[in-house]
Amino acid sequence: MPRLSVLLQNNHYDILTQSQEDLHFEGVYATDLLSTAIKHMKPDMALITMISSNSTLNLALMLDFNLIILTKDAEVSDSFIQKAIIEEITLVKTDYLTHEVIVDMVKRGIL
């Protein structure tokens, strides 16, 4: 099972919220269409997206996942980070594009 701590060993990733423990996730789903995530995500997956809105956090709560990886073009507000902290959702920001995150994870054996 992939671990957040392994992902963060690459300096292209920055954690925006504090994870309370060494977070594990079971695969990833990458999309910028949150409606498709509703159909395809399973609990404990990580979402890779550039959408940093309350809808993304609400989706995480609804589908029971707690790791969101925000890609290069995501603009992240302080209020978004604060809501994620309150809801215990871990946010990670990267300068990679979505496909580069997946390639990185495969190359490093995370996926």
N, C-alpha and C positions, 0 to 999 in steps of 0.2 A: 504494500500500500504506500503510495507516495507521501512524502512528508514535506511540510512547508519549509522546515529548516534546510533541507537539501536544495529546494528551489532558490532560497535566499543566498546560497553560496556563490551565486553568479552576481556580479556587481551591477547587472542591468535591472535588478529588482530592488525596490524599496518598500518596506512595510510602512503603511500609513496609520495603522491601528496596532494596538498591542495584543498579541495572541496570548491567551492565558496559559497555554500549554503547547507542546509540540504538536501542532495541528496535522492531522492526517486527512487525506482526501482520496476518494475512489474514482479516479479518472477526471476528465475535464469535458466541458461542452463549450464550444466557441460560437458566439453569435452576437449580432447587434440588433436582432429582432427578438425582443423578449417574449413575444407570443410563441415563437418556435421553442424557446427554452421550456415553456410550460408543458409542451407535448413531449419533449425528449429528455429533459434532465431527471436524474434520480437523486434521492437524498445523498448527501455527503460528497457530491461531485463539486468541482471548482468551476465557476463560470469565468470565461475569458471574454471580455467585452470592452468597448470604448464608451458605453453608456453609463454615466455616473449621475443617475437621478434617483429620486425616492422610489420610483417604480422598480429599479433594480434591487434596492434593499427590500422592498415589499415582496418581490419575487423570491428572494432568498429566504425570507420568513415563511412564505407560503409553501415553498418546495423543500424546506428544511436543509439548506446548505449554508455554509458559513465562511466560504472563501470566494472572494471576487478578485480577479486579476484584471486590472485596468490597463489597457494598452496605450500606445504612444500618444494618440490624439485625444485621450480622455482629459477633460478639464474637471478637476476635483475641487469642490468648494469645502470650506471649513464646516459648513452645516451638514454636508453629506458625510464627512468623516465623523462628526460628532454623533450623528444618528447611527452610523455603523457601530461606533463604540457602545452606545446605549443598547443596541440590539445584539451585541456580541458577534458581529460579523467582521471577519478579518479582511482588510483591504490591502492589496499589494499593487503598486504602480510600477510599470516598466516602460522603458523607451523602445521596446520591441513592438513591431506590428503584430497582429493576432497570429498570423501564420509563423512568424519568427518565434513566438512563445512556444508553439507546438513543436517546431523543429528543434528548438533548444531542449525541451523536455525529452524528446525522443533521443537526441544525441547523448544526453547525460543519463539516460536510462530511468528517468522519472516516470515516463509512460511506457 
